[in-house]
Amino acid sequence: MKLQSAMEYLITYGWAILILGVTLVALYALGVFNTNAFTPNICAFPASFGCLSSYLYANGVISINLQQSTASSINVTAIGCNTQGTLYGYNALTPNTIIPIGGNYTYQMSCYSSSNTVIFNGNIGAIYSGYVIVNYTDTQTGFTHVVLGRLVQKVI
């Protein structure tokens, strides 16, 4: 009698553990435990600037559509992308880009990795976290400004 009770106990719990194991394997295969799958793309600038769209490619090139809504037109003279928010990888634009009030423009540039000396190179699905630095001149006042935008992008 005790042997039969012990066997029923082992078989019942054995099936339960087997079903739990199969469920965990299925969830893992679906990518539920992959934290990168739930990371949102972020492209955020201070007031008067917006990021309409941004795409980061595996070779480290980012395509970013920058919108401005300052009080006057701006002349973008340089733009860069790196992980430190510094002026490294900051490329002067030739010719400069004039964006009217409420206008937008799409830029393409290389994003630099944590060392700020190597262009980012990631597999599809990898996460890049850094900054976009925009240097511009207000066309009405002639004053030069630097704007720093936050960037978290998945490689596509």
N, C-alpha and C positions, 0 to 999 in steps of 0.2 A: 504494500500500500504506500509506504513512504517512497519507494523507488518510482512508482507511477507519478506521484505528486511532484517529485523532484524533476522528472522528465518533462512534465507539462509546464512547470515553471521555466525550465531552460528553453524549451521550444517557443513558448509565448514571448519571452524576453528576446530570444534570438531573432524571431521575425520582426519584432519592434525595432531592434538595433539595425537589422538589415534594411528595413524600409527607411529609417532615419539616415543611414549611410547613403542609400541611393538618392534620396532627396537632396542631401548636401552636395553630392557629386553633380547632380543636375543643376543646382543653383550655381555652383562654381563654373560649370560649362557655359551657362548663360551669361556669366560676367557680373553676377549680382555682388560679388565680393571685391570687384575692381573699383577702387575709389576714383580713379580717373574718369570712369564712365559717368559719374555724377558731378564732375567739376564744371561749373558754368563758365562760358567765355565772358570775360570782363574787359571792357574798353571804356574807361571812365576818365573824363577830363573835368577841370574846374568849370564854374559857371562861365557862360559865353562861348564855350566850345563843346562840341559833341562828336561822338564817334558813330557814324551811321552804320558802318560795317567794317569788319576786319577779318582777314584770313591769313593764317600762318602756314607756310608750306614747309615740307621736310628739309629743303635746302637752306632754311633760315630766312627766306624772304617773306616779308609781311606786306600785304596790301591793305591799306587803311584809308577809309573815306572819312575825311575830317570836315566837320561843319563848324562855321563860326557865326556867332550872333552878337558880336561886339557893336559898339555905337557907330563904327565906320569901317570901311574896307581895310583889309590887312594885306601886307606884303610878306609872305613867308619866305625867309631867307635861308633857313637851314632846318633840318629835321633829322632825328636819330632815334635808335631803339637799342636799349641795353638793360641789363639786370640791376645796375647800380643807380640809375637816375642821374648819371654824370654826363658830361659833354663828350665822352668817348664814343666814337662811332657816329658822331654828329656830322652830317654831310651838308655842305653848302650847296644850295640849289642854283643851277645855272640853266636857264634864266630863273629869276625869282618868280614865285606864284602869287598873283594878286587874287584874293578871294573877296568878293563883294559881301555886303551885309546879308546874312542869311544864306550865303552860298556855301558850296562844298567842293572839295577836290580830293581825288584819289591819289595817294602816294604809294610808291613801292620802294622798300629799303631793306637792308639786311639787319637782322637782330643779332646782337652779340651776347655770348654766354656769360657765365658768372665771372670768368677771368677778364672780361672786357677786351680780350685780344683775339678771340676766336669766334667766328660766326657760328651761331647756334645751328646744330644739325641734329634733328630728332626723328624718330620713327613716327609713323602715323599713330595718332592717339596720345603721343607724349605731350606733357604740359610745359609751356613756357611762361614764366612769371617775370615781368620786368616793367619797364617804363618807356614811354614815347616822349621825347623832348622836342618841342617846337619853338623855334626862334622866329619872331615876326616883328615887323615895324608897323605901327599904326599909321596909315596913310594921311590921316587928318592932322595928327599932332607931331608925327615924326619920331615918337618915342619907341625905343626897342623894348620888347618884352620876351620873356621865356616862360613857356607853359609846360608843366609836367603832367602827363596822363598815365594812369595805372593800366597795366595790361596783363591779363591772364588768358592765354590762348591754347587751344588744343591744335596740334598739328593735323592738317588735313591732307 
